Amino acid sequence: MSSPTRQIDRDTADLLLDGDPVALSRVGRLAATLRALRGPARPGELAGEPAAVAAFLARLARRPP
């Protein structure tokens, strides 16, 4: 079963990512997900970040102009 899709404009997206309580009150179940994502990283969650960034930058450097 699928739900209807609503578009979120850039300004609203910025407010949601900033944790604006009024904007969050208007997005239903998405608010719980966004609140969870805004929390601090748990131990070990970012352990692979330096390697991932290095791989991304290496690949970016090899891309054709």
PEHULIN-V729902 format. One record per helix or strand. SS is the DSSP state (a for helix, b for strand). FROM is the first residue (numbers start at 1). TO is the last residue. If there is no record, write none. Layout:
BEGIN
ss: [SS,SS]
from: [FROM,FROM]
to: [TO,TO]
END
This chain:
BEGIN
ss: [a,a,a,a]
from: [10,21,30,49]
to: [18,25,38,61]
END
